[in-house]
Amino acid sequence: MSELVVGITVFVLAAFVGFEVITKVPPTLHTPLMSGANAISGVTVIGAVTAAGLGAGSLAEILGFLAVVAATVNVVGGFLVTDRMLRMFRRPRQPKPDKT
Amino acid sequence: MIEILYLVCAVAFIIGLRRLSGPRTARSGNLLAALGMLGAVVITFVDENILNWETVAAGLAVGAGLGAWGAVRVQMTAMPQMVAAFNGLGGIASALVAAAAVVEREIASVPIEVSVTILVSTVIGAVTFTGSFIAFGKLQGIVTGKPLVFPGQKFINGTLGAAAAGIGLWTLTTGHEGGYWVLSGIALLIGVLAVLPIGGADMPVVISLLNSFSGLAAASAGFVIGNNALIIGGALVGAAGLILTIIMTEAMNRSLANVLFAGFGSGDGGVGAATMSDRPVKRATAEDAAIALGYATSVMIVPGYGLAVAQAQHATRELATALEEKGATVHYAIHPVAGRMPGHMNVLLAEADVPYDQLLDLEQADPLLQQTDVVLILGANDVVNPSARDDPTSPIYGMPILNVDRAATVIVVKRSLAPGFAGIDNPLFYDPKTLMYFDDAKQALEDTLVALREM
């Protein structure tokens, strides 16, 4: 099999895994799910690192550098903001909290 | 060996997403996905022949700093535009990876399947980038939230699409690099033109779809550099975004094509507005609202975008607590498309410390409305419009709504009688059981709370 076919196979299978894993997310968590997934899409940072590291002074290096910055903002910002949101989701009230 | 390590990272993404689907496990799931990402970057650093690691490290540091700054500073009400901006950056990163491959390896010299993936990655990434930033502008109020429609728009978009396809084919067959850059420019333009005609209240669909696109862009960048971690991660996000897109369009009872191309809410639908706006409404003051709420044993709060605009989540929570202390049960009914992104209201109310078991979705809340004493509507409109149920001529007919008119009393807090985004008048406002309280949501809630305490 050519590399492309292997890639397509991986892609299709992963998409099905994605559908199976995500279908049952409760609406309450839709925003964190979206921003968490968004952070994962920043995985393109790997490609960016590879491109930026190709060689000094080239146009590819500049494009790669910009890609690294954009993807890292996506990854770091995405995971942090998701965590910030998830920290806020309180558990259902325990039998009367000590608040008066 | 390296392949296996990347696979471990991809599995971390899958398990992370899986754990994101439950409130109790979600935080650890997010952390796991983040660790997978860190691992993937470290592996790349070790494995790839990084000639100038200073450049890469500088890029990582700048990006991490900016991302962390944004994530810490952003207000919860501004979360939709934040996600839109992050989406756009993910998209442009994928396009830039493809562009770097072009300048590095001469498009004529790479095998055809690689050049195809380069073009696909560039086009999807570029459309995601400009589309997301137009969405950002609309959500932030920089670009008008109204659908921007002009004559010949569809023709222009169609021509651009055809031109992109033609130039893409030409670039592939001739290997001419100039064609690649023209195609990139057209893709950027298409992203702008595609999102401009979409109205603010359709943003939950657009953001979900762009989310899906950012995943597809990452996956196609994975094809360009031949990396399975990118392909798997991108496919997962593509699927996640698509699922949310479908949930959102179903919650509006509209097709995706209708959301994207119809210029919905540009005014054509508001036929009934002129005829109905003269009808009398029952106006209410803070005292009226307090009396109605104070004697209720069951209250359902229906939040909408107006709640986010007014930053009224904390005031809502305070009023709800006061009502609970008086012995009432309080729930929140959250329509899937309330707000500007999926789950927008839930995040706001979670910020105000509302326990998530009080947040009911459409299916849970709707049957309870019949036994509800008072429904308090805060800046929501189309999602409680009975026309969607009763009036086959209404543009939103068939959209699942919260049937709030089945409750005993309805209090609508709204700035004015202006119709909602869809430009459709709401018969609920003229219903004899409805009290209209015209004010900013936060102000109204605070005044009602004062009045309630004085009772």
HADDOCK unambig.tbl for C-alpha pairs under 7 A between the chains (distance, minus, plus):
assign (segid A and resid 4 and name CA) (segid B and resid 113 and name CA) 6.95 0.50 0.50
assign (segid A and resid 7 and name CA) (segid B and resid 223 and name CA) 6.57 0.50 0.50
assign (segid A and resid 10 and name CA) (segid B and resid 232 and name CA) 6.75 0.50 0.50
assign (segid A and resid 11 and name CA) (segid B and resid 231 and name CA) 5.70 0.50 0.50
assign (segid A and resid 11 and name CA) (segid B and resid 232 and name CA) 5.93 0.50 0.50
assign (segid A and resid 11 and name CA) (segid B and resid 235 and name CA) 5.77 0.50 0.50
assign (segid A and resid 14 and name CA) (segid B and resid 232 and name CA) 5.37 0.50 0.50
assign (segid A and resid 14 and name CA) (segid B and resid 235 and name CA) 5.71 0.50 0.50
assign (segid A and resid 14 and name CA) (segid B and resid 236 and name CA) 6.10 0.50 0.50
assign (segid A and resid 15 and name CA) (segid B and resid 235 and name CA) 4.82 0.50 0.50
assign (segid A and resid 15 and name CA) (segid B and resid 236 and name CA) 5.41 0.50 0.50
assign (segid A and resid 15 and name CA) (segid B and resid 239 and name CA) 5.55 0.50 0.50
assign (segid A and resid 18 and name CA) (segid B and resid 236 and name CA) 4.56 0.50 0.50
assign (segid A and resid 18 and name CA) (segid B and resid 239 and name CA) 5.45 0.50 0.50
assign (segid A and resid 18 and name CA) (segid B and resid 240 and name CA) 6.40 0.50 0.50
assign (segid A and resid 19 and name CA) (segid B and resid 239 and name CA) 5.62 0.50 0.50
assign (segid A and resid 19 and name CA) (segid B and resid 240 and name CA) 6.69 0.50 0.50
assign (segid A and resid 21 and name CA) (segid B and resid 18 and name CA) 5.34 0.50 0.50
assign (segid A and resid 22 and name CA) (segid B and resid 18 and name CA) 6.58 0.50 0.50
assign (segid A and resid 22 and name CA) (segid B and resid 21 and name CA) 6.82 0.50 0.50
assign (segid A and resid 22 and name CA) (segid B and resid 240 and name CA) 6.27 0.50 0.50
assign (segid A and resid 23 and name CA) (segid B and resid 243 and name CA) 6.98 0.50 0.50
assign (segid A and resid 24 and name CA) (segid B and resid 21 and name CA) 6.76 0.50 0.50
assign (segid A and resid 25 and name CA) (segid B and resid 21 and name CA) 4.41 0.50 0.50
assign (segid A and resid 25 and name CA) (segid B and resid 22 and name CA) 6.93 0.50 0.50
assign (segid A and resid 26 and name CA) (segid B and resid 21 and name CA) 6.73 0.50 0.50
assign (segid A and resid 27 and name CA) (segid B and resid 343 and name CA) 5.87 0.50 0.50
assign (segid A and resid 27 and name CA) (segid B and resid 361 and name CA) 6.95 0.50 0.50
assign (segid A and resid 28 and name CA) (segid B and resid 343 and name CA) 5.57 0.50 0.50
assign (segid A and resid 28 and name CA) (segid B and resid 346 and name CA) 5.40 0.50 0.50
assign (segid A and resid 29 and name CA) (segid B and resid 21 and name CA) 6.93 0.50 0.50
assign (segid A and resid 29 and name CA) (segid B and resid 343 and name CA) 6.29 0.50 0.50
assign (segid A and resid 30 and name CA) (segid B and resid 342 and name CA) 5.38 0.50 0.50
assign (segid A and resid 30 and name CA) (segid B and resid 343 and name CA) 4.73 0.50 0.50
assign (segid A and resid 31 and name CA) (segid B and resid 342 and name CA) 5.62 0.50 0.50
assign (segid A and resid 31 and name CA) (segid B and resid 343 and name CA) 4.83 0.50 0.50
assign (segid A and resid 31 and name CA) (segid B and resid 344 and name CA) 6.15 0.50 0.50
assign (segid A and resid 33 and name CA) (segid B and resid 20 and name CA) 6.25 0.50 0.50
assign (segid A and resid 35 and name CA) (segid B and resid 83 and name CA) 6.08 0.50 0.50
assign (segid A and resid 36 and name CA) (segid B and resid 30 and name CA) 6.47 0.50 0.50
assign (segid A and resid 37 and name CA) (segid B and resid 237 and name CA) 5.35 0.50 0.50
assign (segid A and resid 38 and name CA) (segid B and resid 87 and name CA) 6.24 0.50 0.50
assign (segid A and resid 38 and name CA) (segid B and resid 211 and name CA) 6.33 0.50 0.50
assign (segid A and resid 38 and name CA) (segid B and resid 237 and name CA) 6.90 0.50 0.50
assign (segid A and resid 40 and name CA) (segid B and resid 233 and name CA) 6.25 0.50 0.50
assign (segid A and resid 41 and name CA) (segid B and resid 90 and name CA) 6.47 0.50 0.50
assign (segid A and resid 41 and name CA) (segid B and resid 214 and name CA) 6.20 0.50 0.50
assign (segid A and resid 41 and name CA) (segid B and resid 215 and name CA) 5.01 0.50 0.50
assign (segid A and resid 41 and name CA) (segid B and resid 218 and name CA) 5.97 0.50 0.50
assign (segid A and resid 41 and name CA) (segid B and resid 233 and name CA) 6.32 0.50 0.50
assign (segid A and resid 41 and name CA) (segid B and resid 234 and name CA) 5.54 0.50 0.50
assign (segid A and resid 41 and name CA) (segid B and resid 237 and name CA) 6.15 0.50 0.50
assign (segid A and resid 42 and name CA) (segid B and resid 90 and name CA) 5.30 0.50 0.50
assign (segid A and resid 43 and name CA) (segid B and resid 37 and name CA) 6.64 0.50 0.50
assign (segid A and resid 43 and name CA) (segid B and resid 218 and name CA) 6.90 0.50 0.50
assign (segid A and resid 43 and name CA) (segid B and resid 230 and name CA) 5.88 0.50 0.50
assign (segid A and resid 43 and name CA) (segid B and resid 233 and name CA) 6.69 0.50 0.50
assign (segid A and resid 44 and name CA) (segid B and resid 93 and name CA) 6.79 0.50 0.50
assign (segid A and resid 44 and name CA) (segid B and resid 94 and name CA) 5.89 0.50 0.50
assign (segid A and resid 44 and name CA) (segid B and resid 218 and name CA) 5.25 0.50 0.50
assign (segid A and resid 44 and name CA) (segid B and resid 221 and name CA) 6.82 0.50 0.50
assign (segid A and resid 44 and name CA) (segid B and resid 230 and name CA) 6.15 0.50 0.50
assign (segid A and resid 46 and name CA) (segid B and resid 40 and name CA) 6.99 0.50 0.50
assign (segid A and resid 46 and name CA) (segid B and resid 41 and name CA) 5.84 0.50 0.50
assign (segid A and resid 46 and name CA) (segid B and resid 44 and name CA) 6.32 0.50 0.50
assign (segid A and resid 47 and name CA) (segid B and resid 97 and name CA) 6.06 0.50 0.50
assign (segid A and resid 47 and name CA) (segid B and resid 225 and name CA) 6.65 0.50 0.50
assign (segid A and resid 48 and name CA) (segid B and resid 97 and name CA) 5.52 0.50 0.50
assign (segid A and resid 49 and name CA) (segid B and resid 56 and name CA) 6.04 0.50 0.50
assign (segid A and resid 50 and name CA) (segid B and resid 48 and name CA) 6.54 0.50 0.50
assign (segid A and resid 50 and name CA) (segid B and resid 50 and name CA) 6.94 0.50 0.50
assign (segid A and resid 51 and name CA) (segid B and resid 97 and name CA) 6.42 0.50 0.50
assign (segid A and resid 51 and name CA) (segid B and resid 100 and name CA) 6.20 0.50 0.50
assign (segid A and resid 52 and name CA) (segid B and resid 55 and name CA) 6.97 0.50 0.50
assign (segid A and resid 52 and name CA) (segid B and resid 56 and name CA) 6.00 0.50 0.50
assign (segid A and resid 53 and name CA) (segid B and resid 50 and name CA) 4.45 0.50 0.50
assign (segid A and resid 53 and name CA) (segid B and resid 51 and name CA) 5.35 0.50 0.50
assign (segid A and resid 53 and name CA) (segid B and resid 52 and name CA) 5.33 0.50 0.50
assign (segid A and resid 53 and name CA) (segid B and resid 53 and name CA) 6.24 0.50 0.50
assign (segid A and resid 53 and name CA) (segid B and resid 56 and name CA) 6.36 0.50 0.50
assign (segid A and resid 54 and name CA) (segid B and resid 50 and name CA) 6.38 0.50 0.50
assign (segid A and resid 54 and name CA) (segid B and resid 51 and name CA) 6.10 0.50 0.50
assign (segid A and resid 55 and name CA) (segid B and resid 51 and name CA) 5.66 0.50 0.50
assign (segid A and resid 55 and name CA) (segid B and resid 52 and name CA) 6.25 0.50 0.50
assign (segid A and resid 56 and name CA) (segid B and resid 52 and name CA) 6.15 0.50 0.50
assign (segid A and resid 59 and name CA) (segid B and resid 103 and name CA) 6.95 0.50 0.50
assign (segid A and resid 60 and name CA) (segid B and resid 100 and name CA) 4.50 0.50 0.50
assign (segid A and resid 60 and name CA) (segid B and resid 103 and name CA) 6.02 0.50 0.50
assign (segid A and resid 60 and name CA) (segid B and resid 104 and name CA) 6.03 0.50 0.50
assign (segid A and resid 63 and name CA) (segid B and resid 96 and name CA) 5.84 0.50 0.50
assign (segid A and resid 63 and name CA) (segid B and resid 100 and name CA) 5.75 0.50 0.50
assign (segid A and resid 64 and name CA) (segid B and resid 96 and name CA) 6.68 0.50 0.50
assign (segid A and resid 64 and name CA) (segid B and resid 97 and name CA) 6.32 0.50 0.50
assign (segid A and resid 64 and name CA) (segid B and resid 100 and name CA) 6.24 0.50 0.50
assign (segid A and resid 65 and name CA) (segid B and resid 55 and name CA) 6.62 0.50 0.50
assign (segid A and resid 65 and name CA) (segid B and resid 56 and name CA) 6.41 0.50 0.50
assign (segid A and resid 65 and name CA) (segid B and resid 59 and name CA) 5.64 0.50 0.50
assign (segid A and resid 67 and name CA) (segid B and resid 93 and name CA) 4.26 0.50 0.50
assign (segid A and resid 67 and name CA) (segid B and resid 96 and name CA) 5.58 0.50 0.50
assign (segid A and resid 67 and name CA) (segid B and resid 97 and name CA) 6.45 0.50 0.50
assign (segid A and resid 68 and name CA) (segid B and resid 59 and name CA) 5.37 0.50 0.50
assign (segid A and resid 68 and name CA) (segid B and resid 60 and name CA) 6.12 0.50 0.50
assign (segid A and resid 69 and name CA) (segid B and resid 59 and name CA) 4.80 0.50 0.50
assign (segid A and resid 69 and name CA) (segid B and resid 60 and name CA) 5.95 0.50 0.50
assign (segid A and resid 69 and name CA) (segid B and resid 62 and name CA) 6.21 0.50 0.50
assign (segid A and resid 69 and name CA) (segid B and resid 63 and name CA) 4.28 0.50 0.50
assign (segid A and resid 70 and name CA) (segid B and resid 63 and name CA) 6.32 0.50 0.50
assign (segid A and resid 70 and name CA) (segid B and resid 89 and name CA) 5.03 0.50 0.50
assign (segid A and resid 70 and name CA) (segid B and resid 90 and name CA) 6.46 0.50 0.50
assign (segid A and resid 70 and name CA) (segid B and resid 93 and name CA) 5.61 0.50 0.50
assign (segid A and resid 71 and name CA) (segid B and resid 89 and name CA) 6.27 0.50 0.50
assign (segid A and resid 71 and name CA) (segid B and resid 90 and name CA) 5.28 0.50 0.50
assign (segid A and resid 71 and name CA) (segid B and resid 93 and name CA) 5.44 0.50 0.50
assign (segid A and resid 72 and name CA) (segid B and resid 60 and name CA) 5.95 0.50 0.50
assign (segid A and resid 72 and name CA) (segid B and resid 63 and name CA) 4.66 0.50 0.50
assign (segid A and resid 72 and name CA) (segid B and resid 64 and name CA) 5.60 0.50 0.50
assign (segid A and resid 73 and name CA) (segid B and resid 63 and name CA) 4.44 0.50 0.50
assign (segid A and resid 73 and name CA) (segid B and resid 64 and name CA) 5.53 0.50 0.50
assign (segid A and resid 73 and name CA) (segid B and resid 66 and name CA) 6.00 0.50 0.50
assign (segid A and resid 73 and name CA) (segid B and resid 67 and name CA) 4.09 0.50 0.50
assign (segid A and resid 74 and name CA) (segid B and resid 67 and name CA) 6.60 0.50 0.50
assign (segid A and resid 74 and name CA) (segid B and resid 86 and name CA) 4.88 0.50 0.50
assign (segid A and resid 74 and name CA) (segid B and resid 89 and name CA) 6.14 0.50 0.50
assign (segid A and resid 74 and name CA) (segid B and resid 90 and name CA) 5.77 0.50 0.50
assign (segid A and resid 76 and name CA) (segid B and resid 64 and name CA) 5.53 0.50 0.50
assign (segid A and resid 76 and name CA) (segid B and resid 67 and name CA) 5.37 0.50 0.50
assign (segid A and resid 76 and name CA) (segid B and resid 68 and name CA) 6.14 0.50 0.50
assign (segid A and resid 77 and name CA) (segid B and resid 67 and name CA) 3.86 0.50 0.50
assign (segid A and resid 77 and name CA) (segid B and resid 68 and name CA) 5.08 0.50 0.50
assign (segid A and resid 77 and name CA) (segid B and resid 70 and name CA) 6.50 0.50 0.50
assign (segid A and resid 77 and name CA) (segid B and resid 71 and name CA) 5.05 0.50 0.50
assign (segid A and resid 78 and name CA) (segid B and resid 86 and name CA) 6.93 0.50 0.50
assign (segid A and resid 79 and name CA) (segid B and resid 30 and name CA) 6.70 0.50 0.50
assign (segid A and resid 79 and name CA) (segid B and resid 34 and name CA) 6.38 0.50 0.50
assign (segid A and resid 80 and name CA) (segid B and resid 68 and name CA) 6.75 0.50 0.50
assign (segid A and resid 80 and name CA) (segid B and resid 71 and name CA) 5.93 0.50 0.50
assign (segid A and resid 81 and name CA) (segid B and resid 71 and name CA) 4.74 0.50 0.50
assign (segid A and resid 81 and name CA) (segid B and resid 72 and name CA) 6.91 0.50 0.50
assign (segid A and resid 83 and name CA) (segid B and resid 27 and name CA) 6.18 0.50 0.50
assign (segid A and resid 83 and name CA) (segid B and resid 30 and name CA) 6.82 0.50 0.50
assign (segid A and resid 85 and name CA) (segid B and resid 347 and name CA) 6.71 0.50 0.50
assign (segid A and resid 86 and name CA) (segid B and resid 26 and name CA) 6.94 0.50 0.50
assign (segid A and resid 86 and name CA) (segid B and resid 27 and name CA) 5.90 0.50 0.50
assign (segid A and resid 88 and name CA) (segid B and resid 350 and name CA) 5.53 0.50 0.50
assign (segid A and resid 88 and name CA) (segid B and resid 351 and name CA) 5.45 0.50 0.50
assign (segid A and resid 89 and name CA) (segid B and resid 350 and name CA) 5.18 0.50 0.50
assign (segid A and resid 89 and name CA) (segid B and resid 356 and name CA) 6.61 0.50 0.50
assign (segid A and resid 90 and name CA) (segid B and resid 350 and name CA) 6.89 0.50 0.50
assign (segid A and resid 90 and name CA) (segid B and resid 353 and name CA) 6.69 0.50 0.50
assign (segid A and resid 90 and name CA) (segid B and resid 355 and name CA) 5.14 0.50 0.50
assign (segid A and resid 90 and name CA) (segid B and resid 356 and name CA) 6.37 0.50 0.50
assign (segid A and resid 91 and name CA) (segid B and resid 355 and name CA) 5.96 0.50 0.50
assign (segid A and resid 91 and name CA) (segid B and resid 356 and name CA) 6.61 0.50 0.50
assign (segid A and resid 92 and name CA) (segid B and resid 355 and name CA) 5.24 0.50 0.50
assign (segid A and resid 92 and name CA) (segid B and resid 356 and name CA) 6.17 0.50 0.50
assign (segid A and resid 92 and name CA) (segid B and resid 357 and name CA) 5.41 0.50 0.50
assign (segid A and resid 93 and name CA) (segid B and resid 355 and name CA) 6.50 0.50 0.50
